[in-house]
Amino acid sequence: MNWHQYDMEVVGEAGNGREALEIVEELQPNVVLVDICMPIMDGFQLIEKLNGILDNWLAIVISTYEEFSYAYRAVKLKAFDYLVKPVNKEQLHEILYKAKEELQKNESLNKQYALLKTHLEKSLPILRKKFIDDWIKGRLAEQEIRENLYYLKMAFPEHVGVLAIKNTGMCIRNMFMGDWANNLIPYAIQKIALDALPKNNKCISFVDDNGCVILIMPLNKMPNWLYIAKKIEKNVEQDLRCKVIIAQRRMDEGILSFPDVYREIMRELFEERECSPMLLLAKSYIDQNYFDKSLSLEKVASEVQASCSYLAKHFRKQLGVTFNQYLTRVRINEALRLMRDHTVKIYDISQAVGYNSQYYFSKKFKSIMGVSPKKYRDGITQ
């Protein structure tokens, strides 16, 4: 038989199913003529295994049995055709010609799919941004949201974090850059932020309509989640000489809670416009370093390059609370979140939010919540 007329050539033959499997694994053929009755491994068993090995391939089953059950099983295994012995030349010619056309069609479809996949990968940031805008603004039904999360590869695992970065405008390089360059600052911040993350972290990032850089990331491979904001802030200041404010949240209810968490972060960043940039930086530093047991007014004032008296005055004037009251509120809020996990001891929580003493933590907790940490946790479980 002239195989070249079908653009084919015979690359191997086997006397049993196991030998056929070994040859196919090595040579990766596109067409396999399979006899049902083979020793060691029959034709159906072979096709079943090959379905998990080969991609663009066709199985032509040859059998001495004309029974419906055999043909039905071949169809279930997605065999291309079923021939009953003896096979005449015309019949085989017709099937091989059809197989050639089918393979060409599949190859063309695979190329189109690969091209579309490449275009989609390149367009993902734009598509994600459009989806997130529509999602936040309530334009999508729940089914549309779930479908987009899947197709845009945003179906994160259970533990997800959101981090928002706002440029305060206190950028030394602004003096030397025009408006066009200033508009690029958020994208430069975005690049620096992404470079600060672990390489295997599948983060989604975009610049929102407010000019804030938003990062959405799975936390299962982010052991330093509490410290990443500080690293980003430091790198931005070092590379761009810009001061930024960073707000971060865990989405304990998963990615579907993103719009609510995003709006909460935006309120935090933008409803405080009456606050001076200096105070915003001080608040941001506290929010990111509340777990530091040595955190003090002096330390924060030094960080934002202000005197202690000046910073304390602005806390009272603009926020209506003292420095220590604000720090305590931040620490207790984080403690409330940690208390949802009943396996974490009160002592460990007190240490995690910046207190050396569990007794002092309990005293501060009760002054704000009205009950002790133990009674509060007991109330959660009831």
C-alpha positions in Angstrom: 0.0 0.0 0.0 1.2 3.5 -0.9 1.0 5.3 2.5 2.5 8.5 1.1 -0.7 9.3 -0.8 -2.2 9.9 2.6 0.9 11.9 3.8 1.6 9.0 6.1 4.3 6.4 6.7 4.5 3.3 8.9 6.8 4.0 11.9 6.3 0.8 13.9 4.6 -2.5 14.2 3.8 -4.6 17.4 2.8 -8.2 18.1 1.0 -7.5 21.4 -0.6 -4.6 23.3 2.2 -4.0 25.7 4.8 -3.8 22.9 2.4 -1.4 21.0 2.2 0.8 24.0 5.9 1.1 24.3 6.3 1.9 20.6 3.6 4.6 20.7 5.0 6.2 23.8 8.3 6.6 22.0 7.2 7.5 18.5 4.0 9.4 19.2 2.1 8.5 15.9 -1.0 10.2 14.7 -2.8 7.1 13.4 -2.9 3.7 15.2 -4.5 0.7 13.6 -5.5 -1.5 16.6 -6.6 -5.2 16.5 -9.0 -6.0 19.3 -7.6 -9.5 19.8 -4.0 -9.0 20.9 -2.1 -10.9 23.6 -1.1 -9.4 27.0 -3.2 -6.3 26.4 -6.2 -6.2 24.1 -7.0 -3.4 21.7 -9.6 -1.7 23.9 -7.2 -1.6 26.9 -4.5 -0.1 24.6 -6.8 2.6 23.3 -7.8 3.5 26.8 -4.1 4.0 27.8 -3.3 5.9 24.6 -6.1 8.4 25.2 -4.1 9.6 28.2 -0.8 9.8 26.2 -1.4 11.1 22.7 -3.0 14.4 21.7 -3.8 14.7 18.0 -4.3 11.1 17.1 -6.9 8.6 15.7 -7.5 5.0 16.5 -8.9 2.7 13.8 -10.2 -0.5 15.3 -9.9 -3.8 13.4 -11.9 -6.8 14.6 -13.2 -10.2 13.5 -16.4 -9.4 15.5 -19.3 -7.5 14.0 -21.3 -7.5 17.2 -22.9 -4.2 18.3 -21.3 -4.3 21.8 -17.8 -4.2 20.3 -18.6 -1.3 18.0 -20.3 0.5 20.9 -17.3 0.1 23.2 -15.0 1.5 20.4 -17.3 4.5 20.0 -17.2 5.1 23.8 -13.4 5.1 23.6 -13.6 7.7 20.8 -12.2 5.4 18.1 -12.2 7.1 14.7 -13.6 4.0 12.9 -14.4 0.4 13.3 -13.4 -2.2 10.6 -14.5 -5.8 10.4 -12.1 -8.4 9.0 -11.4 -9.1 6.2 -10.7 -5.5 5.3 -10.7 -4.7 1.6 -8.3 -2.2 0.1 -11.1 0.3 -1.0 -12.6 0.4 2.5 -9.2 1.0 4.1 -8.3 3.7 1.5 -11.5 5.5 2.2 -11.0 5.5 6.0 -7.3 6.5 5.7 -8.3 9.4 3.5 -10.9 10.5 6.0 -8.3 10.2 8.8 -5.9 12.4 6.9 -8.6 15.1 6.6 -9.6 14.8 10.2 -6.0 15.1 11.4 -5.5 18.2 9.2 -8.7 19.7 10.6 -7.6 19.0 14.2 -4.1 20.5 13.6 -5.7 23.6 12.1 -8.0 23.9 15.1 -5.1 23.4 17.5 -3.2 26.2 15.8 -6.2 28.5 16.0 -6.7 27.6 19.7 -3.0 28.2 20.5 -3.2 31.6 18.7 -6.3 32.6 20.6 -4.7 31.4 23.8 -1.7 33.6 23.1 -3.9 36.6 22.4 -5.9 36.0 25.5 -2.8 35.7 27.7 -1.6 39.1 26.3 -5.1 40.6 26.8 -5.6 39.2 30.3 -4.6 42.4 32.2 -7.1 44.5 30.1 -9.9 41.9 30.4 -9.3 41.6 34.1 -9.4 45.3 34.6 -12.7 45.6 32.7 -14.2 42.7 34.6 -13.2 44.1 38.0 -14.6 47.5 37.1 -17.9 46.0 36.1 -17.9 43.8 39.2 -17.2 46.6 41.7 -19.9 48.7 40.1 -22.5 45.9 40.4 -23.0 45.4 36.7 -22.6 41.6 36.8 -24.9 38.7 37.9 -23.4 36.1 40.2 -23.1 33.5 37.4 -21.2 36.0 35.2 -18.9 36.7 38.1 -18.1 33.0 38.7 -17.6 32.4 34.9 -15.2 35.4 34.6 -13.3 34.4 37.6 -12.7 31.0 36.0 -12.0 32.1 32.4 -9.7 35.0 33.5 -7.8 32.7 35.9 -8.8 34.5 39.0 -10.3 31.5 40.8 -7.9 31.8 43.8 -7.8 29.4 46.7 -9.5 30.1 50.0 -7.0 32.5 51.5 -6.6 35.7 49.5 -5.1 39.1 50.2 -5.6 42.5 48.7 -3.0 45.3 48.9 -3.6 48.8 47.7 -0.8 51.4 47.1 -1.6 55.1 46.9 1.0 57.6 45.9 0.9 60.6 48.4 2.3 63.0 45.8 5.3 63.5 48.0 7.7 62.5 45.2 11.1 64.2 45.0 11.4 63.2 41.3 8.2 65.2 40.5 10.3 68.3 40.5 12.2 67.0 37.5 9.4 65.3 35.6 6.5 66.6 33.4 2.9 65.5 33.7 3.4 62.7 31.2 6.1 61.1 33.4 4.0 61.7 36.6 1.2 59.7 35.0 3.6 56.8 34.7 4.5 56.7 38.4 1.6 54.3 39.3 2.9 51.8 36.7 6.4 52.1 38.0 5.1 51.5 41.5 3.2 48.5 40.2 6.4 47.0 38.7 8.4 47.5 41.9 5.5 45.9 44.0 5.4 42.8 41.7 9.2 42.5 41.9 8.9 42.4 45.7 6.7 39.4 45.7 7.9 35.7 45.6 8.5 34.6 42.1 5.9 31.7 42.3 3.2 34.0 43.6 0.3 34.2 41.1 -0.6 37.8 41.8 -3.1 39.8 39.7 -2.3 43.6 39.6 -3.8 46.7 38.0 -3.9 50.4 38.3 -7.5 51.5 39.2 -9.3 54.7 38.2 -8.0 56.4 41.4 -4.4 55.9 40.4 -3.9 53.3 43.1 -2.0 50.1 42.4 -4.1 47.1 43.4 -2.6 43.6 44.1 -4.8 40.5 44.6 -2.8 37.5 45.6 -3.2 34.0 47.1 -1.7 33.8 50.6 -0.9 30.1 50.7 2.6 30.9 49.2 3.0 34.3 51.0 4.5 33.5 54.5 5.6 37.2 54.9 2.2 38.7 54.1 2.4 41.0 57.1 5.8 42.3 56.1 5.4 42.6 52.3 3.8 46.1 52.5 6.8 47.4 54.3 9.2 45.9 51.8 7.2 47.5 48.9 7.1 50.9 50.6 10.9 50.8 51.2 11.6 49.7 47.6 9.4 52.4 46.1 11.0 55.1 48.2 14.5 53.8 47.4 13.9 53.5 43.6 11.4 56.4 42.9 12.0 58.6 45.9 8.2 58.6 46.4 6.2 58.3 49.6 3.3 55.8 49.4 0.5 54.7 51.6 -0.4 51.0 51.6 -3.5 49.4 52.9 -3.8 45.6 53.0 -6.6 43.2 53.9 -7.2 39.5 54.1 -10.3 38.2 52.3 -11.3 35.5 54.8 -14.4 34.8 52.8 -12.5 34.3 49.5 -12.3 36.2 46.3 -16.0 36.7 46.0 -15.7 39.3 48.8 -13.3 41.5 46.8 -15.8 44.3 45.9 -16.6 44.9 49.6 -13.0 44.7 50.7 -11.9 47.0 47.8 -14.5 49.6 48.8 -13.4 49.4 52.4 -9.8 50.0 51.4 -10.7 52.9 49.2 -12.7 54.6 52.0 -9.6 54.2 54.2 -7.3 55.7 51.6 -9.5 58.5 50.3 -12.0 59.6 53.0 -9.0 60.9 55.0 -8.1 63.5 52.4 -8.3 66.1 55.2 -5.4 64.4 56.9 -2.0 65.7 56.0 0.4 63.5 54.0 2.6 63.3 57.1 -0.3 61.9 59.2 -1.3 59.5 56.5 2.2 58.2 56.4 2.2 57.8 60.2 -1.1 55.9 60.1 0.2 53.7 57.3 3.4 52.9 59.2 1.4 52.0 62.3 -1.0 49.8 60.3 1.9 47.9 58.9 4.0 47.6 62.0 1.5 47.3 64.9 3.1 43.9 65.8 6.4 45.7 66.7 6.6 45.6 70.4 8.9 48.6 70.5 6.6 50.7 68.3 6.3 54.2 69.9 5.5 57.8 69.1 9.2 58.5 68.9 9.8 55.7 66.4 6.9 56.7 64.1 7.8 60.4 64.3 11.3 59.6 63.2 10.0 57.5 60.3 7.8 60.4 59.0 10.5 63.0 59.8 8.4 65.0 62.3 8.9 65.9 65.9 7.0 63.9 68.5 5.0 66.9 69.7 4.0 67.9 66.1 2.9 64.3 65.3 1.0 63.9 68.6 -0.8 67.3 68.0 -1.9 66.2 64.5 -3.3 62.9 65.8 -5.5 64.7 68.3 -6.4 67.5 65.9 -7.2 65.5 62.7 -8.2 62.1 64.1 -9.6 63.1 67.5 -7.5 60.5 69.3 -4.1 60.3 70.8 -1.3 58.3 69.2 -1.6 55.5 71.8 -5.3 55.3 71.4 -4.9 54.9 67.6 -2.2 52.2 68.0 -4.3 50.3 70.5 -7.3 50.4 68.2 -5.3 49.0 65.3 -3.9 46.2 67.6 -7.3 45.3 69.0 -8.9 45.2 65.5 -6.2 42.7 64.4 -6.7 40.7 67.6 -10.4 40.4 66.9 -9.6 39.0 63.5 -7.2 36.4 64.9 -9.7 35.4 67.5 -11.9 33.8 64.8 -9.4 31.0 64.8 -10.1 29.2 68.0 -7.0 27.1 67.8 -4.8 30.2 68.5 -4.2 30.9 72.2 -4.9 34.3 73.7 -1.3 34.5 74.7 -0.1 34.0 71.2 -2.6 36.6 69.9 -1.3 39.2 72.4 2.3 38.5 71.2 1.2 38.7 67.5 -0.3 42.1 67.9 2.6 43.7 69.7 2.1 43.1 73.4 4.8 41.7 75.7 2.3 40.9 78.4 -1.0 39.0 78.1 -2.3 40.8 81.2 -1.7 44.2 79.6 -3.3 43.0 76.4 -6.4 41.8 78.2 -6.6 45.2 80.1 -6.4 47.1 76.8 -8.9 44.7 75.1 -11.4 45.1 77.9 -11.1 48.9 77.9 -12.2 49.0 74.2 -14.5 45.9 74.0 -16.0 46.0 77.5 -15.2 42.3 78.1 -12.1 40.3 78.5 -10.6 38.4 75.5 -11.8 35.1 76.9 -15.4 36.3 77.4 -15.4 37.8 74.0 -14.2 34.6 72.3 -16.7 32.5 74.4 -19.4 34.8 73.0 -18.3 34.1 69.4 -18.7 30.4 69.9 -22.2 30.6 71.4 
